[in-house]
Amino acid sequence: MALDIDALRRDTPGCNGNLTHLNNAGASLMPRPALSALLGHIELESRIGGYEAAIVNSRSIEHFYDALAALLKGRPQEVAFLDSATRAWHVAFHAMDWQQGDVVLTARSEYNANMVSFLHARARHGIEFKLVPDTADGVIDVDALEAMVCPKTRLISLSHMPTNDGLINPVEQVGRIARAYGIPFLLDACQSVGQMPLDVKEIGCTMLSATGRKYLRGPRGTGFLWVDSDWIGKLVPYALDIRSANWASASSYEIAGDARRFELWETNIAGQIALGEAARYATDIGVTMMWSRIQSLATALRHMIEALDGFTVHDQGTLRSGIVTFSHRTLSTAEIVETLRRDHAINTSVSACQLTRAALIASGVTHMVRASIHAYNTIQELEALVEALGAMARRRDSGSPKANKNNDEPQEPSLGVEQ
Ligand SMILES: Cc1ncc(COP(=O)(O)O)c(C=O)c1O
């Protein structure tokens, strides 16, 4: 069975006008089933009351756990609903009992909020974190990872697909190392959930954090954490309430035995139901088929941009995602993104180079344009993007005023991490 692109686009209100949305790694366009679920629940809350609406839609709330478990090949009781990927990652990270000298192994492509959190945990708890070297194509070097494992290694943390690079880290190989040494593996799957098929058992991760609004196409302000059943009891949440724990007697409490221990009682129920619908929609459409379309569109776009005079594609990795990053010799990234949005109704975004890509920053590229493709995008949309980029570059070459390419570039601070 092939993907029905027309149906996919009909299901997507944002595809029915003249907009070309290539900011799916920022926030994707919601499909109608998720949108209807979101609006329907809010409307119900306004008519009968918030608590009462939750009772009426209790099955849809439960459906969220089933749909996410089906998507990841995990179990419903291993899933917690949260409000962002960062929250989910923090809930997992801070559920570990950090001690002075504990070591976290991570990669240069790790998401910057996670890197900042390692610095913070180093300042607060005295942990150490070490950057595993990359292979020549920019992904984590799994042999180096294995060689760096030591008795104090308490966590391996890795972003599956970095936010600003098309590379894909070899997570199954990392999972095998984590299992062999009995080290928990926290996978940031923020950009890969909904984009490529994931199987938590095959990957061998212990915890997986992700957002709802990116490739999964749920609403903003939603995210989730998946935790392997064998590990749930070993992770103690930093905050408890009437959902995550039971006040058993005046002086005792019991923490929930499943992943509800990572949730709090008050939550965005409309968002949760809508995210469940978005996950069901992705599974029904077929993530494997969407993934192969995303890859072929992204490969085509990289070739087209590489053929344009003055543009450079910056993606690393052998296997690459739907995230395409590039820059121009003289046009600033902010100028490109703004002109595309304003004059061509094409959404892309500006992506700052991660500090760990020092070689790129040293070459003068501190920011890139990020065009992130979903399965509902078309080759015609990509051709329109390339046409617009070419026109912009020609205008610049024919003498229109040169913007200061550096005005969106930050100073380069030092992370000061052990490599
Ligand atoms: C790899 C990665 N991890 C984490 C995040 C953070 O997600 P959220 O904004 O939902 O907290 C992002 C967002 O861009 C991301 O790309």
PDBQT file of the ligand as one rigid body, heavy atoms in Angstrom, charges set to zero:
ROOT
HETATM    1  C1  LIG A 501      16.422  17.042  20.023  1.00  0.00    +0.000 C 
HETATM    2  C2  LIG A 501      15.498  17.891  20.845  1.00  0.00    +0.000 A 
HETATM    3  N1  LIG A 501      15.339  17.617  22.146  1.00  0.00    +0.000 NA
HETATM    4  C3  LIG A 501      14.531  18.350  22.935  1.00  0.00    +0.000 A 
HETATM    5  C4  LIG A 501      13.829  19.425  22.432  1.00  0.00    +0.000 A 
HETATM    6  C5  LIG A 501      12.954  20.221  23.353  1.00  0.00    +0.000 C 
HETATM    7  O1  LIG A 501      11.601  19.971  23.108  1.00  0.00    +0.000 OA
HETATM    8  P1  LIG A 501      10.491  20.825  23.890  1.00  0.00    +0.000 P 
HETATM    9  O2  LIG A 501      10.571  22.197  23.315  1.00  0.00    +0.000 OA
HETATM   10  O3  LIG A 501       9.202  20.130  23.627  1.00  0.00    +0.000 OA
HETATM   11  O4  LIG A 501      10.852  20.819  25.330  1.00  0.00    +0.000 OA
HETATM   12  C6  LIG A 501      13.960  19.747  21.081  1.00  0.00    +0.000 A 
HETATM   13  C7  LIG A 501      13.248  20.918  20.537  1.00  0.00    +0.000 C 
HETATM   14  O5  LIG A 501      13.579  21.474  19.526  1.00  0.00    +0.000 OA
HETATM   15  C8  LIG A 501      14.802  18.960  20.262  1.00  0.00    +0.000 A 
HETATM   16  O6  LIG A 501      14.941  19.229  18.967  1.00  0.00    +0.000 OA
ENDROOT
TORSDOF 0
